[in-house]
């Protein structure tokens, strides 16, 4: 057994070799315990979840007192509560559960789940170049990634009471506490209120999102359906994580506050840089698209090249259309041919890893009747063909590509690991927008349509680190044992 001084020295030396990246501590919402207890799959216990336990909040950082030495694993001390029981000749100590969206309704794919062995770093707000191989802080002692059914199985988990667990997707992050992990067996947890992404800052970190309003679609209501709390929708000077900007349609909040004009966002590189994600629903005005200033397009490209993420619907194809088709010049590459058709049934492109996962996810949540197909309504402004190597189709039909993505900078195509920005375009609409204040103009619903489910998956994927198209996601790096 090493001395205490040797243990501390080992920790310090190892810490210098591990990259700790942007993240902020989160707390659990403290929901009700699971009503299920007893035997789980394969005899594993279904463990009731208690309150949040010793976790830090979005407003402050952990002091580190919760991370104490509990012994050596292959000569390396690990600083989480509990023990690392040797399971030689027996099953591994595993944790199995599903991770859900903030509503606790739909399971999510590609969510990182890990047990930290050190306090989490704050998440850097605003545009950053995030790499997929370096997004988990806290020196993970065990880690896993959710599959297309939202399930993860994490092996070699420290056992004992009050084991911290981080749930993270891009800059969405929440930390909860597992009340008990039993050694050398599978521990099955089943609690949608605990194993989900945060709804508000008091539960963890949400990305900072700018959303422009549109009279032809109201994606702000989709974010509300996902159950981002109403308190998180504010003007930029307010405390909320989602800031609305008026383009067309909704121009105010139900509280009476007026939305800032969209030009204050798109016309300012400094304003764009404050956001992790920019969502631009269809504004419904073809003339606005044709007359969008080249300077706004240049601002958006600079934002994306630095690592920003942007979602553009229908007429926001103006970013990708040049002056030879009646649009003002753009610095973006001309990626293809537009004005595609709008059939009733579409194919999911399953020729790349995330496309295959998307198809499996749609089938598992009931949004697709068969693997690889989906029925869509109100598709307008889709591309009809893509003619560059920069793009990846996700949803297709003959003469129609209603959803595709491109990683940026496009100049880094030969070195895709250096591309950390992403732009997506869609022709998919989910509802007519209106001029009623937010959130009064949103139709109350607890059941998303298949179309809304598909867009939810794609919006969460947009917030994740941008992988090269031919590469499957991987769980966070675990400290060596």
C-alpha positions in Angstrom: 0.0 0.0 0.0 1.4 3.4 -0.9 1.7 6.1 1.7 -0.7 9.1 1.7 2.1 11.3 0.4 2.8 8.9 -2.5 -0.9 8.7 -3.3 -1.1 12.5 -3.5 2.0 12.7 -5.7 0.6 10.0 -8.0 -2.6 12.1 -8.3 -0.7 15.3 -9.1 1.5 13.6 -11.7 -1.4 11.9 -13.4 -3.6 15.0 -13.4 -1.0 16.7 -15.6 -1.3 14.0 -18.2 -5.1 14.2 -18.5 -7.0 16.9 -20.4 -9.9 18.4 -18.4 -12.3 20.2 -20.6 -15.2 22.7 -20.5 -18.0 21.7 -18.3 -20.0 23.1 -15.3 -21.2 21.4 -12.2 -24.9 20.5 -12.1 -27.4 19.4 -9.5 -30.4 17.2 -9.8 -33.9 18.4 -9.6 -34.6 16.3 -6.6 -37.6 14.5 -8.1 -39.6 11.7 -6.5 -37.9 8.3 -5.9 -38.6 5.6 -8.5 -41.5 3.4 -7.6 -39.8 0.3 -8.9 -37.6 -1.8 -6.7 -36.7 -5.5 -6.8 -35.1 -7.7 -9.4 -34.1 -6.3 -12.7 -33.0 -7.8 -16.0 -30.8 -10.9 -15.4 -31.4 -10.6 -11.6 -29.9 -7.1 -11.4 -31.5 -4.9 -8.7 -33.6 -1.9 -9.8 -32.3 0.6 -7.4 -34.6 3.3 -6.1 -33.3 6.8 -6.7 -33.2 9.2 -3.8 -32.6 13.0 -3.9 -29.7 14.6 -5.6 -27.2 13.9 -2.8 -23.8 15.6 -2.8 -23.8 17.4 -6.1 -22.9 20.9 -7.1 -25.2 23.3 -8.8 -25.1 25.4 -11.9 -24.6 28.4 -9.7 -21.4 27.1 -8.0 -18.6 24.5 -8.2 -17.9 21.5 -6.0 -15.3 22.1 -3.3 -13.8 18.7 -4.1 -14.6 17.4 -0.6 -16.9 14.8 -2.1 -14.0 13.2 -4.0 -11.9 11.2 -1.5 -9.3 8.5 -2.0 -10.7 5.0 -1.6 -7.7 2.9 -2.6 -5.6 1.9 -5.5 -6.7 0.4 -8.9 -3.6 -1.0 -10.6 -1.4 1.4 -8.6 -3.6 4.4 -9.4 -5.7 6.1 -6.7 -9.1 7.2 -7.8 -11.0 10.0 -6.0 -14.6 9.0 -5.9 -16.6 7.8 -2.9 -16.8 4.1 -2.3 -14.5 1.2 -3.1 -13.3 -0.6 -6.2 -14.0 -4.2 -5.3 -12.0 -6.8 -7.1 -14.4 -9.0 -9.1 -12.0 -11.6 -10.4 -13.9 -14.7 -11.4 -17.3 -12.8 -10.9 -19.3 -10.5 -13.1 -18.1 -6.9 -13.4 -19.6 -4.1 -11.4 -21.9 -2.5 -13.9 -24.6 0.2 -14.1 -27.4 0.1 -16.6 -30.0 2.8 -17.3 -31.7 4.9 -20.0 -31.1 8.6 -20.5 -34.0 10.9 -21.5 -34.6 14.4 -22.8 -35.4 17.2 -20.3 -39.1 16.1 -20.4 -38.2 12.6 -19.3 -40.1 11.4 -22.4 -37.8 10.4 -25.2 -34.6 8.4 -24.7 -31.5 10.0 -26.2 -28.7 8.7 -28.3 -25.0 9.6 -28.0 -25.2 10.9 -24.4 -22.0 10.6 -22.4 -22.4 9.1 -18.9 -19.5 8.9 -16.6 -18.3 8.7 -12.9 -16.0 11.6 -12.2 -13.0 11.3 -9.9 -12.5 15.0 -9.5 -14.6 18.2 -9.5 -16.0 19.2 -12.9 -14.6 22.2 -14.8 -17.1 25.0 -15.7 -18.4 24.8 -19.2 -17.2 27.7 -21.4 -20.2 29.7 -22.6 -20.4 30.9 -26.2 -18.6 29.7 -29.4 -15.8 27.3 -28.7 -14.0 24.7 -30.8 -15.0 21.5 -29.0 -13.3 18.2 -29.9 -15.0 14.9 -29.5 -11.9 13.3 -27.9 -11.8 15.9 -25.1 -15.2 16.9 -23.8 -15.4 15.2 -20.4 -13.8 16.9 -17.3 -13.6 15.4 -13.8 -11.2 12.6 -14.8 -13.7 9.9 -15.6 -13.2 6.7 -13.6 -15.8 4.8 -15.6 -17.7 5.9 -18.7 -20.3 4.8 -21.3 -22.3 6.2 -24.2 -26.0 5.7 -24.8 -27.1 3.6 -27.8 -30.0 4.3 -30.2 -32.5 3.1 -27.6 -31.0 5.6 -25.1 -29.5 2.8 -23.0 -26.0 2.6 -21.6 -24.1 -0.1 -19.8 -21.1 1.2 -17.8 -18.6 -1.4 -16.6 -16.0 -1.3 -13.8 -18.0 1.2 -11.8 -16.8 2.1 -8.3 -19.2 0.5 -5.8 -20.6 1.9 -2.6 -22.9 4.7 -1.5 -23.4 8.1 -3.1 -21.5 7.5 -6.4 -21.5 10.7 -8.5 -22.7 10.3 -12.1 -22.5 12.9 -14.9 -24.9 13.0 -17.9 -23.6 15.1 -20.7 -24.3 15.9 -24.4 -22.3 18.7 -25.8 -22.9 21.6 -23.4 -25.9 20.0 -21.8 -24.8 18.6 -18.5 -26.3 17.3 -15.3 -24.7 15.6 -12.3 -26.7 13.2 -10.1 -25.9 10.8 -7.3 -26.4 7.0 -7.4 -27.5 6.1 -3.9 -26.0 2.7 -3.9 -23.9 0.6 -6.4 -23.5 -3.0 -5.4 -20.2 -4.8 -6.3 -19.7 -7.5 -8.9 -23.2 -7.4 -10.4 -25.4 -5.3 -12.7 -27.1 -2.4 -11.0 -30.2 -1.4 -13.0 -31.7 2.1 -12.5 -35.1 3.2 -13.8 -36.0 6.8 -13.1 -36.8 9.2 -15.9 -36.8 12.2 -13.6 -33.2 11.5 -12.6 -31.6 10.1 -15.7 -32.4 13.1 -18.0 -30.8 16.3 -19.3 -31.5 19.5 -17.3 -34.6 21.6 -17.8 -33.2 24.7 -16.1 -30.0 26.1 -14.7 -30.7 24.9 -11.2 -30.4 21.3 -12.5 -27.2 21.8 -14.4 -25.9 23.4 -17.6 -27.8 24.1 -20.8 -26.2 25.5 -23.9 -26.8 29.1 -24.6 -29.2 29.2 -27.6 -30.3 32.0 -29.9 -33.6 31.4 -31.7 -35.0 33.7 -34.3 -38.8 33.7 -34.6 -40.6 32.8 -37.8 -44.2 33.1 -38.9 -44.0 29.9 -40.9 -42.7 27.7 -38.0 -42.4 28.1 -34.2 -39.5 26.0 -33.1 -39.5 27.9 -29.8 -42.6 25.8 -29.0 -40.6 22.6 -29.8 -38.0 23.6 -27.2 -40.8 24.1 -24.7 -42.3 20.7 -25.6 -38.9 19.2 -24.9 -39.5 20.9 -21.5 -36.9 23.6 -21.3 -38.4 25.7 -18.5 -40.3 28.9 -19.4 -37.9 30.8 -17.1 -35.0 30.0 -19.4 -36.6 32.0 -22.3 -35.5 35.6 -21.9 -34.0 38.5 -23.8 -30.2 38.5 -24.1 -29.8 40.7 -21.0 -31.9 38.3 -18.9 -30.7 35.2 -17.1 -32.3 32.6 -19.5 -30.3 30.2 -21.6 -32.6 30.6 -24.6 -32.8 34.1 -26.1 -35.5 34.9 -28.7 -34.9 37.4 -31.6 -37.8 38.7 -33.7 -37.6 38.1 -37.5 -41.2 37.4 -38.3 -44.1 36.1 -36.2 -43.8 36.3 -32.5 -42.5 39.7 -31.4 -42.9 39.6 -27.6 -43.2 37.5 -24.4 -46.4 37.0 -22.6 -44.9 39.2 -19.8 -45.0 42.1 -22.2 -41.2 42.3 -23.0 -40.4 43.0 -26.6 -38.0 40.7 -28.5 -34.9 42.3 -29.9 -34.7 42.5 -33.7 -32.9 39.7 -35.5 -30.4 42.2 -37.0 -28.9 42.7 -33.5 -27.9 39.0 -33.6 -27.0 38.3 -37.2 -25.5 41.7 -37.8 -23.0 41.4 -35.0 -20.1 38.9 -34.9 -19.8 39.7 -31.2 -23.4 38.9 -30.5 -23.3 35.6 -32.4 -20.1 34.6 -30.5 -22.1 34.6 -27.2 -24.1 31.6 -28.3 -23.4 27.9 -28.5 -26.3 27.2 -30.9 -28.3 29.4 -33.3 -31.7 28.1 -34.4 -33.4 29.8 -37.3 -37.0 28.6 -38.1 -38.7 29.4 -41.4 -39.5 33.1 -41.5 -41.9 32.6 -44.4 -40.7 35.5 -46.6 -38.8 34.5 -49.8 -37.9 38.1 -50.4 -36.2 38.3 -47.0 -34.1 35.3 -48.0 -33.1 36.8 -51.4 -32.3 40.2 -49.8 -30.3 38.9 -46.8 -27.2 41.0 -46.5 -23.9 39.4 -47.5 -22.4 40.8 -44.3 -24.8 38.7 -42.2 -23.8 35.6 -44.2 -20.1 36.5 -43.6 -20.8 36.9 -39.8 -22.5 33.5 -39.7 -19.7 31.8 -41.6 -17.1 33.3 -39.2 -19.1 32.0 -36.3 -19.4 28.5 -37.7 -15.7 28.4 -38.6 -14.9 29.1 -34.9 -17.0 26.1 -33.8 -20.6 27.5 -33.8 -23.6 25.4 -34.6 -26.5 26.7 -36.7 -29.9 25.3 -37.8 -31.5 26.9 -40.8 -35.0 26.1 -42.1 -36.5 26.7 -45.6 -35.6 30.2 -46.7 -32.4 30.2 -44.7 -31.0 28.4 -47.7 -30.1 32.0 -48.5 -26.8 31.3 -46.7 -26.0 28.7 -49.3 -27.4 30.3 -52.5 -25.4 32.6 -54.6 -26.3 35.7 -56.7 -26.8 33.7 -59.9 -30.1 32.4 -58.5 -31.4 35.8 -57.4 -29.8 35.9 -54.0 -27.2 38.3 -52.7 -23.6 36.9 -52.8 -22.6 34.5 -50.1 -19.1 33.4 -48.8 -20.6 29.9 -48.1 -19.8 27.2 -50.7 -22.5 26.6 -53.3 -23.5 23.1 -52.2 -26.1 22.0 -54.6 -29.4 22.4 -56.4 -32.6 23.6 -54.6 -36.4 23.5 -54.8 -36.7 19.8 -54.3 -39.9 17.8 -54.3 -42.1 17.0 -51.3 -43.3 13.4 -51.3 -45.1 11.9 -48.4 -42.6 9.2 -47.4 -38.8 9.7 -47.0 -35.8 7.5 -46.5 -33.3 7.8 -43.6 -29.7 7.7 -45.0 -28.2 4.8 -43.1 -24.8 4.7 -44.9 -23.0 6.4 -42.1 -22.9 5.6 -38.4 -25.1 8.4 -37.0 -27.6 7.9 -39.9 -28.0 4.2 -38.9 -28.5 5.2 -35.3 -31.0 7.9 -36.3 -33.1 5.2 -38.2 -32.9 2.8 -35.3 -33.9 5.6 -32.8 -36.9 6.6 -34.9 -38.1 3.0 -35.0 -37.6 2.5 -31.3 -39.6 5.7 -30.3 -42.4 4.9 -32.7 -41.7 7.7 -35.2 -41.0 5.3 -38.1 -43.2 2.3 -39.1 -40.3 0.5 -40.6 -36.5 0.8 -40.2 -35.2 3.6 -42.5 -38.4 5.4 -43.5 -40.5 8.3 -42.1 -43.6 10.1 -43.3 -43.2 13.9 -43.3 -45.6 16.7 -43.9 -45.1 20.4 -44.8 -41.7 19.9 -46.4 -40.7 23.1 -48.3 -37.5 24.5 -49.5 -35.6 21.2 -49.5 -32.5 20.7 -51.6 -33.0 18.5 -54.7 -29.3 17.4 -55.0 -26.1 18.0 -53.2 -23.0 18.4 -55.4 -20.0 18.9 -53.0 -18.1 16.6 -50.6 -18.8 19.0 -47.8 -22.3 17.8 -47.0 -24.0 14.7 -45.5 -27.6 13.8 -46.3 -29.7 12.5 -43.4 -33.2 12.3 -44.9 -33.8 11.8 -48.6 -36.4 11.0 -51.3 -36.2 11.1 -55.1 -35.3 14.7 -56.0 -35.5 15.8 -52.3 -33.1 16.2 -49.4 -35.0 17.8 -46.6 -32.2 17.5 -44.0 -28.5 17.7 -44.5 -25.5 18.9 -42.5 -22.0 20.2 -43.2 -19.0 20.5 -40.9 -16.9 23.6 -41.0 -14.5 25.1 -41.9 -14.9 23.4 -45.3 -11.3 24.3 -46.0 -10.4 21.6 -43.4 -12.2 18.8 -45.3 -8.9 16.9 -45.6 -8.4 17.1 -41.8 -11.9 16.6 -40.5 -10.8 16.3 -36.9 -10.1 20.1 -37.1 -13.7 20.9 -38.1 -15.7 21.9 -35.0 -18.5 24.0 -36.5 -21.7 22.7 -38.1 -24.5 24.1 -40.2 -27.6 22.1 -41.0 -30.5 22.9 -43.4 -34.0 21.5 -43.4 -37.2 21.8 -45.3 -39.1 20.2 -42.5 -41.7 22.4 -40.8 -43.7 21.4 -37.7 -46.3 24.1 -37.2 -47.5 27.4 -38.5 -46.0 30.3 -36.5 -48.1 33.2 -35.4 -47.8 36.6 -33.8 -49.1 35.7 -30.4 -46.7 36.4 -27.5 -44.5 33.5 -26.2 -45.4 31.1 -24.6 -49.1 31.9 -25.0 -49.0 31.1 -28.7 -47.7 27.5 -28.1 -50.3 24.7 -28.2 -50.1 22.7 -25.0 -49.1 19.2 -25.8 -47.5 16.3 -24.1 -47.2 14.0 -27.1 -44.7 14.9 -29.8 -45.6 14.0 -33.4 -43.2 11.8 -35.4 -42.0 14.9 -37.2 -41.3 16.6 -33.9 -39.4 13.6 -32.6 -37.2 13.6 -35.7 -36.3 17.2 -35.2 -35.7 16.7 -31.5 -33.1 14.0 -32.3 -31.4 16.2 -34.9 -31.4 19.3 -32.7 -29.7 17.4 -29.9 -27.2 15.9 -32.3 -26.4 19.5 -33.5 -25.4 20.4 -29.9 -23.1 17.3 -29.6 -19.5 17.5 -30.7 -19.2 17.4 -34.6 -17.8 14.0 -35.6 -16.5 13.3 -39.0 -19.3 11.6 -40.9 -17.7 8.2 -41.2 -16.8 7.9 -37.5 -19.1 6.5 -34.8 -19.3 8.3 -31.4 -17.1 7.0 -28.6 -17.4 7.2 -24.8 -15.2 9.6 -22.8 -11.6 8.5 -22.1 -11.3 6.7 -18.8 -8.3 7.2 -16.5 -5.9 4.2 -16.8 -6.3 1.4 -14.3 
